[in-house]
């Protein structure tokens, strides 16, 4: 990831010195290659340090700061253009790329010094963590999430033989296609009777900032209250914005701005929720998680590449009467995809046990089918629970464990000493 970040910064700097449009096209292609790994790789790393509940909470903050960065970039570029245009004989737009590159290099250096990597493989936590914290990070999630192993054909086959890669990819693709960020800018540019160039940039920043609160709150609330209430709120926001934009009432500028702002909130809030959800659905196999997240992200970009020029034909800008109607249909597909993933998340062991994978956990949060073949024993009430629910390495065979389980149920263990002896 850090190498890709450095490459990203170097290519951004190259954009400051191009002289032909073709040069920009080539550089932009390779920027996309370096950039593409950032989102899925970050979530893979996050999920090796965090439980499901923790991941949803941290994803909210990660998404909020990501949205804040995107929202503020327009104002930063405007100020850069105004203050540096002509300095050292360089146009303002060239200075924009130089400043972007400096920021990117700074992030890469920060990541090199402080980003710890995967707890099961990293040998040093960098300059701010010690060895005890590294051991703690490894031990506290043993049996709750999988740690990375070598990519093999078996892991690839397992990834494509479970439902997650198909249902989750469709969910992410359709969510990624809802609305289109540039429509806000195109609408504002069409209202020259209201906004100047600088006011348009500022308004885009303000609308982008609206997405910070949903991005920060939707994932942890979905973990706490369940996904149905949060998804319902998100869907309501999407339909509200979609219907207004289909109706297209530019004479009511406040209503139009509210639609653009609410659509931003829907996309930002549900994006972090969905991606965290996909990561937790693949907790049993880190390689599968990496494949599913990457395939979903890749196919969403691919779909964007051919669908956006068709759906958002610039000859119909800024009204996009057909584009916004298609957008309503895509929102409906997003709803269907969410329902499918939700049902499979809850009932895949009943509906399609062959394709469920090994992600299911016991009441204490430990994987029932531990990929490392450790066994589970509860610390709590042994009279009511199976002895195969809490991870410790007993060294017993599965048949011995079944016999022990039956014995515990017939003769409940009540004393602390008995539990210790067990």
C-alpha positions in Angstrom: 0.0 0.0 0.0 2.8 2.5 0.9 4.6 1.8 -2.4 1.4 2.4 -4.3 0.9 5.7 -2.3 4.4 6.9 -3.4 3.7 5.9 -7.0 0.4 7.8 -6.8 2.2 10.9 -5.6 4.9 10.6 -8.3 2.3 10.3 -11.1 0.3 13.2 -9.6 3.5 15.3 -9.8 4.0 14.3 -13.4 0.7 15.8 -14.3 2.1 19.2 -13.4 4.5 19.1 -16.3 2.4 17.6 -19.2 2.0 19.4 -22.5 -0.5 17.2 -24.3 -3.9 15.7 -23.3 -2.6 12.3 -24.3 0.0 12.5 -21.5 -2.8 13.2 -19.0 -4.7 10.1 -20.2 -1.8 7.8 -19.8 -0.8 9.2 -16.4 -4.4 9.1 -15.2 -4.6 5.4 -16.1 -1.6 4.5 -14.0 -2.9 6.7 -11.2 -6.0 4.6 -11.2 -3.9 1.4 -11.0 -2.0 2.8 -7.9 -5.2 4.2 -6.3 -7.4 1.2 -6.8 -5.9 -0.9 -4.0 -6.3 1.8 -1.3 -9.9 1.2 -0.3 -10.0 -2.6 -0.2 -6.5 -3.0 1.3 -7.3 -0.5 4.1 -10.4 -2.5 5.1 -8.5 -5.8 5.0 -5.9 -4.3 7.4 -8.6 -2.8 9.6 -10.4 -6.1 9.9 -7.3 -8.0 11.1 -7.1 -5.7 14.2 -10.8 -5.2 14.9 -13.9 -7.2 15.8 -17.1 -6.7 13.8 -18.5 -4.1 16.1 -15.1 -2.3 16.3 -14.8 -2.3 12.5 -18.2 -0.6 12.0 -17.2 2.1 14.5 -13.8 2.8 13.0 -15.1 2.6 9.5 -17.4 5.5 10.3 -14.5 7.7 11.3 -12.4 6.6 8.4 -15.2 7.4 6.0 -15.9 10.7 7.6 -12.4 11.9 7.3 -12.3 10.6 3.7 -15.4 12.6 2.9 -13.9 15.7 4.6 -10.8 15.4 2.5 -12.7 15.2 -0.7 -15.1 18.0 0.3 -12.3 20.4 1.1 -10.2 19.6 -2.0 -12.2 21.9 -4.2 -11.7 24.9 -2.0 -8.0 24.0 -1.6 -7.6 23.9 -5.4 -9.4 27.2 -5.9 -7.1 28.9 -3.3 -4.0 27.3 -4.9 -5.0 28.5 -8.3 -5.6 32.1 -7.2 -2.5 32.5 -5.0 0.1 30.6 -7.1 -1.0 31.3 -10.7 2.1 32.6 -12.6 4.6 31.9 -9.7 7.9 30.7 -11.2 6.3 30.8 -14.6 3.8 28.0 -13.8 0.1 28.2 -14.3 -2.2 27.8 -11.4 -3.5 24.4 -12.5 0.1 23.1 -12.6 0.6 24.2 -9.0 -2.5 22.3 -8.0 -0.9 19.1 -9.1 2.3 20.0 -7.3 0.5 20.7 -4.0 -1.5 17.5 -4.4 1.7 15.5 -4.9 3.3 17.1 -1.8 0.3 16.1 0.3 0.4 12.5 -1.1 4.1 12.1 -0.4 3.4 13.3 3.1 0.7 10.7 3.6 3.0 8.0 2.2 5.8 9.0 4.7 3.3 9.0 7.5 2.1 5.5 6.5 5.6 4.2 6.3 6.4 5.4 9.8 3.1 4.7 11.6 1.0 2.2 9.6 1.6 -1.1 11.3 0.6 -3.7 8.7 -1.0 -7.0 9.5 -0.6 -8.1 13.2 0.2 -11.8 12.3 3.1 -10.9 10.0 4.5 -7.6 11.0 7.7 -7.8 13.1 7.7 -4.2 14.3 4.9 -1.8 14.9 7.0 1.3 14.0 7.9 4.2 16.2 4.8 4.4 18.4 4.0 0.7 19.3 5.9 -1.8 21.3 6.2 -5.6 21.2 3.7 -6.1 24.0 1.1 -4.2 22.0 1.9 -6.3 18.9 1.3 -9.5 20.9 -1.9 -8.2 22.3 -3.2 -7.3 18.9 -2.5 -10.8 17.7 -3.9 -12.7 20.7 -7.1 -10.8 21.4 -8.6 -11.7 18.0 -7.4 -15.3 17.8 -10.4 -17.5 16.8 -12.6 -14.4 16.1 -11.1 -13.4 12.7 -8.7 -15.1 10.4 -5.2 -14.0 9.8 -3.5 -13.9 6.3 -2.0 -16.9 4.8 -0.4 -17.6 1.5 -2.7 -17.1 -1.6 -3.4 -20.5 -3.1 -5.8 -21.9 -5.7 -7.7 -23.4 -2.7 -8.3 -19.9 -1.3 -9.3 -18.6 -4.7 -11.7 -21.6 -5.2 -13.2 -21.1 -1.8 -13.8 -17.4 -2.5 -15.8 -18.2 -5.7 -17.6 -21.1 -4.1 -19.4 -19.0 -1.5 -22.3 -16.6 -2.0 -20.5 -13.5 -0.6 -18.5 -12.7 -3.7 -21.6 -12.7 -5.9 -24.2 -11.1 -3.7 -21.9 -8.5 -2.1 -20.4 -7.6 -5.5 -23.9 -6.8 -6.8 -24.7 -4.8 -3.7 -21.5 -2.7 -4.1 -21.9 -2.2 -7.8 -25.4 -0.9 -7.7 -24.7 1.3 -4.7 -21.7 2.7 -6.5 -23.9 3.6 -9.5 -26.5 5.6 -7.6 -26.4 9.3 -8.4 -23.4 10.9 -10.0 -21.2 13.4 -8.2 -20.7 15.7 -11.2 -24.4 16.4 -11.6 -24.2 18.7 -8.6 -21.5 20.8 -10.2 -23.2 20.8 -13.6 -26.4 22.1 -12.0 -24.6 24.9 -10.1 -22.7 25.9 -13.2 -26.0 26.2 -15.0 -27.2 28.7 -12.4 -25.0 31.6 -13.4 -27.9 33.8 -12.4 -27.2 32.9 -8.8 -23.6 31.7 -8.4 -20.2 33.0 -9.3 -17.3 30.6 -10.1 -15.9 30.8 -6.6 -19.4 30.4 -5.0 -19.9 27.3 -7.1 -16.7 25.8 -5.6 -17.7 26.7 -2.1 -21.2 25.3 -2.5 -19.8 22.0 -3.8 -17.6 21.9 -0.6 -20.6 22.6 1.6 -22.7 19.9 -0.1 -19.8 17.5 0.2 -19.5 18.2 3.9 -23.1 17.0 4.4 -21.8 13.5 3.8 -19.5 13.6 6.8 -22.2 13.0 9.5 -23.8 10.0 7.8 -20.4 8.5 7.0 -19.4 8.8 10.7 -22.8 7.7 12.2 -24.4 5.1 9.8 -21.8 2.2 10.3 -21.8 2.3 14.2 -25.5 2.8 14.3 -26.0 -0.2 11.9 -23.9 -2.3 14.3 -25.8 -1.2 17.3 -29.4 -1.0 16.1 -29.2 -3.4 13.2 -28.9 -2.8 9.5 -32.6 -2.6 8.6 -33.3 0.7 10.4 -30.2 2.4 9.0 -30.8 1.0 5.5 -34.4 2.2 5.7 -33.2 5.7 6.5 -30.7 5.6 3.7 -33.3 4.3 1.2 -35.7 7.1 2.2 -33.0 9.7 1.6 -32.1 8.2 -1.8 -35.8 8.1 -2.9 -36.4 11.6 -1.7 -33.4 13.0 -3.6 -34.1 10.8 -6.7 -37.8 11.8 -7.0 -37.0 15.6 -6.7 -34.3 15.3 -9.3 -36.6 13.5 -11.7 -39.2 16.2 -11.1 -36.5 18.9 -11.8 -37.7 22.1 -10.2 -34.9 24.6 -10.7 -37.3 27.4 -9.8 -37.1 26.1 -6.2 -33.3 26.2 -5.8 -33.4 25.3 -2.1 -35.3 22.1 -2.9 -32.8 21.2 -5.6 -29.9 21.8 -3.3 -31.5 19.7 -0.6 -31.8 16.8 -3.1 -28.1 17.0 -4.0 -27.1 17.2 -0.3 -29.3 14.3 0.8 -28.0 12.1 -2.1 -24.5 12.8 -0.9 -25.5 11.8 2.6 -27.0 8.5 1.3 -24.0 7.6 -0.8 -21.4 8.4 1.9 -23.2 6.9 4.8 -24.2 3.6 3.2 -20.9 3.1 1.4 -19.0 2.7 4.7 -21.8 0.6 6.1 -21.9 -1.7 3.1 -18.1 -2.1 2.8 -17.7 -2.9 6.5 -20.5 -5.4 6.2 -18.8 -7.1 3.3 -15.6 -7.4 5.2 -17.3 -9.0 8.2 -19.1 -11.5 6.0 -15.6 -12.8 5.0 -14.0 -12.8 8.5 -13.2 -16.6 8.2 -10.7 -16.2 5.4 -8.5 -13.1 4.9 -7.6 -14.2 1.3 -11.3 -14.5 0.5 -12.0 -11.1 2.1 -9.3 -9.5 0.0 -10.6 -11.1 -3.2 -14.3 -10.2 -2.5 -13.5 -6.6 -1.6 -11.2 -6.2 -4.6 -13.6 -7.8 -7.1 -16.5 -5.7 -5.8 -14.5 -2.5 -6.1 -13.0 -3.4 -9.5 -16.4 -4.3 -11.1 -18.0 -1.2 -9.6 -15.3 0.9 -11.4 -15.7 -1.1 -14.6 -19.5 -0.6 -14.5 -19.0 3.1 -13.9 -16.7 3.3 -16.9 -19.4 2.2 -19.4 -22.6 3.1 -17.7 -21.9 6.7 -16.8 -21.4 7.9 -20.4 -24.7 6.2 -21.4 -26.8 7.2 -18.4 -25.4 10.7 -17.9 -25.2 11.8 -21.5 -23.7 15.4 -21.4 -25.9 16.5 -24.2 -28.8 16.4 -21.7 -26.9 18.3 -19.0 -27.9 19.5 -16.4 -31.4 18.1 -16.4 -30.6 14.5 -17.3 -34.2 13.6 -17.6 -33.5 10.0 -18.6 -30.4 9.6 -16.4 -32.4 10.5 -13.2 -35.2 8.1 -14.1 -32.6 5.3 -14.6 -31.1 6.3 -11.3 -34.5 5.5 -9.6 -34.3 2.0 -11.1 -30.7 1.6 -9.8 -31.8 2.6 -6.3 -34.4 -0.1 -6.5 -31.7 -2.6 -7.6 -29.7 -1.4 -4.6 -32.6 -2.2 -2.3 -33.1 -5.6 -3.8 -29.3 -6.4 -3.4 -29.4 -5.2 0.2 -32.4 -7.5 0.9 -30.6 -10.4 -0.7 -27.4 -10.0 1.3 -29.4 -9.4 4.5 -31.4 -12.7 4.1 -28.3 -14.7 3.2 -26.4 -13.1 6.2 -29.1 -14.3 8.5 -30.3 -17.6 7.0 -27.6 -19.0 4.6 -27.0 -22.0 6.8 -30.7 -22.9 6.2 -31.0 -21.7 2.6 -27.7 -22.6 1.1 -25.4 -24.3 3.7 -23.0 -25.6 1.0 -22.2 -22.0 0.0 -22.3 -20.3 3.4 -18.5 -20.5 4.2 -17.1 -20.7 7.7 -17.9 -17.2 8.9 -20.5 -18.0 11.6 -19.6 -17.4 15.2 -20.9 -18.7 18.6 -22.5 -16.4 21.2 -19.2 -15.3 22.5 -17.9 -14.1 19.2 -15.6 -16.9 18.3 -15.7 -18.7 14.9 -17.6 -22.0 15.2 -15.5 -23.5 12.4 -12.1 -22.2 13.3 -9.9 -22.4 10.2 -6.9 -23.1 12.4 -8.6 -26.2 14.0 -8.5 -24.8 17.5 -11.4 -25.7 19.7 -13.9 -23.7 21.7 -14.8 -24.0 25.4 -17.0 -21.5 27.3 -15.9 -19.9 30.5 -19.5 -19.3 31.5 -22.3 -21.8 32.2 -21.1 -25.2 31.1 -24.5 -26.8 31.8 -26.3 -25.0 29.0 -23.7 -24.5 26.3 -21.6 -26.7 24.1 -18.0 -27.2 25.1 -17.0 -26.2 21.5 -17.8 -22.5 21.8 -14.7 -20.8 23.3 -11.3 -21.0 21.6 -8.5 -22.8 23.3 -6.2 -25.3 21.8 -7.2 -28.6 23.6 -5.4 -31.0 21.4 -8.4 -33.2 21.4 -9.9 -34.8 18.3 -13.4 -33.9 17.2 -14.8 -37.3 18.4 -13.3 -36.8 21.8 -14.7 -33.3 22.0 -18.2 -34.7 21.1 -17.9 -37.2 24.0 -16.8 -34.5 26.4 -19.6 -32.3 25.3 -22.2 -35.1 26.0 -20.6 -35.7 29.4 -20.8 -32.1 30.3 -24.4 -31.9 29.4 -25.3 -35.0 31.5 -23.1 -34.0 34.5 -23.0 -30.1 34.5 -19.7 -28.6 35.7 -20.4 -26.2 38.5 -17.2 -25.5 40.5 -14.3 -23.3 39.5 -11.9 -26.2 40.2 -13.8 -28.5 37.8 -13.6 -25.9 35.1 -9.9 -25.4 35.7 -9.3 -29.2 35.5 -11.2 -29.3 32.3 
